[in-house]
Each structure stands twice: as C-alpha cells, then as structure tokens.
Amino acid sequence: MKITLEYNDIGKIRSLITNRIDELRCDISDEMQDNEDEVRKVIREYKTLLKKIDEQTQKVGVIK
C-alpha cells in the first residue's frame, strides 16, 4: 500500500519515531533492564522504519 504525505507530515512522523526511540533508550537505562533485548529489538524496528522513510523520500526527490 502506498500513501501520499506532505513534507511537514513526514517530518512529524520522523520526529515522533525518533522521540520514541529516545524514550525507549532511557527506559533501558532506567527501568527495563530485564526486558533490554526486547526493547532493543523494538528500537531496531523503529530505525528500519526511519530508513525506509528516508529512502522513499529520496526517491521522490524530497529533501530532509
């Protein structure tokens, strides 16, 4: 499925994902040491999603 987003929307999505990654990193160091591997997996999935967003925006000529 493909969706069309405005440049500002793409920036907001990137920001939300990046903020969530930062929150999870803080959780690892503060509280979630028992579930550290699971949280790291989620962070990797978020980073993969960011990479896909970046690749697709570059394909269509949108500059970050």
Secondary structure in CASP SS format (residue, H / E / C, confidence):
PFRMAT SS
TARGET T0000
AUTHOR 0000-0000-0000
METHOD secondary structure of the structure
MODEL  1
M C 1.00
K C 1.00
I C 1.00
T C 1.00
L C 1.00
E C 1.00
Y H 1.00
N H 1.00
D H 1.00
I H 1.00
G H 1.00
K H 1.00
I H 1.00
R H 1.00
S H 1.00
L H 1.00
I H 1.00
T H 1.00
N H 1.00
R H 1.00
I H 1.00
D H 1.00
E H 1.00
L H 1.00
R H 1.00
C H 1.00
D H 1.00
I H 1.00
S H 1.00
D H 1.00
E C 1.00
M C 1.00
Q H 1.00
D H 1.00
N H 1.00
E H 1.00
D H 1.00
E H 1.00
V H 1.00
R H 1.00
K H 1.00
V H 1.00
I H 1.00
R H 1.00
E H 1.00
Y H 1.00
K H 1.00
T H 1.00
L H 1.00
L H 1.00
K H 1.00
K H 1.00
I H 1.00
D H 1.00
E H 1.00
Q H 1.00
T H 1.00
Q H 1.00
K H 1.00
V C 1.00
G C 1.00
V C 1.00
I C 1.00
K C 1.00
END
